[in-house]
Structures are given as structure tokens and as C-alpha cells.
């Protein structure tokens, strides 16, 4: 029973030390895109291993104009190099949020285009 009391005492005194630590964000890299709107990380399959792609949809403030969706494949490997997004499509209408597709369809995404009108 004394062992459990020791763990309780140690956790009571150690927990505030862990909470007080500060995390400071640091800019690692950046790149330019016209009017970025939504972004998400999607799991992809590259060279026989799983990686993450950064997918970004852009929007034009002019109503009913065509918008863009860009992809940065394997973003984890490109953080310290020059990032060059590749264009996926330029035929999307805002709103165009990006979501991962169902788990049954791995490595895929859904990008809705425009509003449903009655």
C-alpha cells in the first residue's frame, strides 16, 4: 500500500512541473499561394511507405470564379527544403474544404465544390 502512496505523492509534485513547460512555435519554412483557404494533412502512399501530404484549397474573392487545389506531397521530407506545391485542379468553386474520404477508401480525399442550390 505504501508504494501506491509514493506514486501518488510523486505524481502530485511532478505534474505541475510538466504543466509549466512552455512550447514556443518556430517558423521552419514557408511558401506562397494565392488566397489559401482550407488545408489538411492526408495520409498518402509513396515509394512503398506511408507519408503525409499537405493539401491546400484556395479561393478567389470574386464570386463564381474557379479556384485551385494544391498538393505538397511528402511534406515531412520537404520542411527544410524549398517547398513547391503542385496543382491538382483549377476547376473548383468556393466553398471547397478538404476532408479525408472514408477509411474504406484509403489514401483518398473529398473536395466539395460550390453550394447546393434549392
N, C-alpha and C positions, 0 to 999 in steps of 0.2 A: 504494500500500500504506500510505502514511503517513496517508491520510485515514481508513481503517478503524481504525487505531490511535488516532487522535484521537477518533473516535466512541466507541470502547471506553473510553478514559480519561474522557471527559466523562460517559458513562453510569455508570461506576463511582462517580464523585464526586457525580453528581446524584441517583442512585437513593436513597441514604439520606435526602436532603433531602425527597424526595417521600413516603417511608415515615413519616417522623417527624411529619407533619402530623396534627392531631387533628380529628376530627369530633365536634362536640357536638350531641346531639339537642335540639331546641327544640319545645315544645308550641305548635302553631299554633291548634288548635281541638279541641273535644270535644263529645260528646253522650251521652245516657243511653239504655240499652236494658236490658230485664230479662234477666238471665242470658245474656250473649253467650257463644257457644261457638266457632264457626268463622267465619272471614272470608276473603274472597278478592277480588281485583280481576278484573273481567271486561270484556273489550272489548265495547262496545256501539255502536250506530249511532243518532246523534241529530242531527236537523236537517242532514242531508247531510254529516256528518263523523264520524269515529271518535272516541269518547270512552271513558272508563273508569267503570264503576260499582263501587261498594263493596257487596258482598252479604254479609250477616251472618246466620248462623243462631243462634238462641237455644235454650237447653234449660232445662226445668223439672226441678228435682231430684226431684220426685215421679214415681215410675215409672209408665210407660204414660200419662202425660198428654200433651196436644197441645202442640206447640212452634211457634215462629214463625220466619219467614224475612223479613228486611227488606232493602230496596234503597235505596242513596243514589245516584241517577243523576248522572252527570257530576261525580264527586267532585272533580276538579281545579278546577272553577269554584266549588265550594262551600267550599273550605278556609278562606276568610276571612269567610264569612257564616254565618248560623245554619243548622246542618245539621239537616234534618228527614227522618229515614228514612221510607220508605213501606212498608207491609205488603204482602208478596207473598202469603203464605199463613199460616194459623194451624192447619193440619191435618197437621203433620209430627210424627213420633215420633222421639225421640233414638235412635241417633246420626244426625246429619244434616249431615255435612260437605258443603261446596260445591266442585264442580270444574267447570272449563270442559268443554263437550262436545267431541267430536271436531272437528278442523279442517274436516272436510267440512260440518259444520253450524255455520257462523259465528254469532257473537252469541247463543249459547245456553249453558245450564248444566244440570247434573245435580245434584239434591239427593236422595240416598238417604234412605229413611225406615225406621227400625227395624232389627231384626236378622232374619236368615234363621233360622228355627227348623227343626230336623230333623223 
